[in-house]
Amino acid sequence: MYYDALRTFVTVADKQNFTKAAEILRISQPSVSLHIKNLEEEFQTELFVRTPKKLTITPTGEMLYDRSKQILGMYEQTRQDILEHHHAVKGAIKIGASFTVGEYIVPSLFKKMHWAFPDLDLELVIGNTEEIVQSVKRLNVDLGLIEGQTNEPELLIQPFMEDELFVVAPSDHSLAHQDEADIADLHHETWIAREEGSGTRKYLDHIIRSKWDFKIKSMIQSAANQV
């Protein structure tokens, strides 16, 4: 294989100097001379005209120079293609996601993943938080994306983004014209919420209960102080 010799030859032709070529390639000057000599013997031609003051490439050297650039370029491209082939992400990944994440977040993520890893097959399974948690536990999916909390000790849980919830009401509702609404006011309202097992539902229940408990505790504390 004359790859090293061709690379040396191209470097010498570019720099028109054996010593500079040796410095760039980090090899000895005798090694540079040996590479050129081997090529001249291989092609039975003189590649450079050497004089004490100047190094000139010959017409046959010009021919080899052009071919060498092509060969070295193809070699590097082939090496890169093979490297990418062995390190390409292939196969299939099955992701489970709760409804909101699966319907509004995952599609754009899948689009980016497809562009980055075109050989990767992507599959999405949508369910509520509890269903996705169970799917991950049973190894029915490779990864689960949920909105709610879970205390499953067998699972590794990492936050990946933040979400914000809003309370909405008809424009003619009594609370709609208030700048702020106390949590206690909301306890007497009729709620339209997600189903049991939904992460959003679980989080909403948690917020309402915790705020209500805080309100009751504050009232009890206040009454105790008055006594």
Sequence and secondary structure as in RCSB ss.txt:
>XXXX:A:sequence
MYYDALRTFVTVADKQNFTKAAEILRISQPSVSLHIKNLEEEFQTELFVRTPKKLTITPTGEMLYDRSKQILGMY
EQTRQDILEHHHAVKGAIKIGASFTVGEYIVPSLFKKMHWAFPDLDLELVIGNTEEIVQSVKRLNVDLGLIEGQT
NEPELLIQPFMEDELFVVAPSDHSLAHQDEADIADLHHETWIAREEGSGTRKYLDHIIRSKWDFKIKSMIQSAAN
QV
>XXXX:A:secstr
  HHHHHHHHHHHHHT HHHHHHHHTS HHHHHHHHHHHHHHHTS  EEE SS EEE HHHHHHHHHHHHHHHHH
HHHHHHHHHHHH   EEEEEEEEHHIIIIIHHHHHHHHHHH TTEEEEEEEE HHHHHHHHHTTSSSEEE SS  
  TTS               TTSTTTT S   HHHHTTS      TT HHHHHHHHHHHHHHHHHHHHHHHHHHH
H 
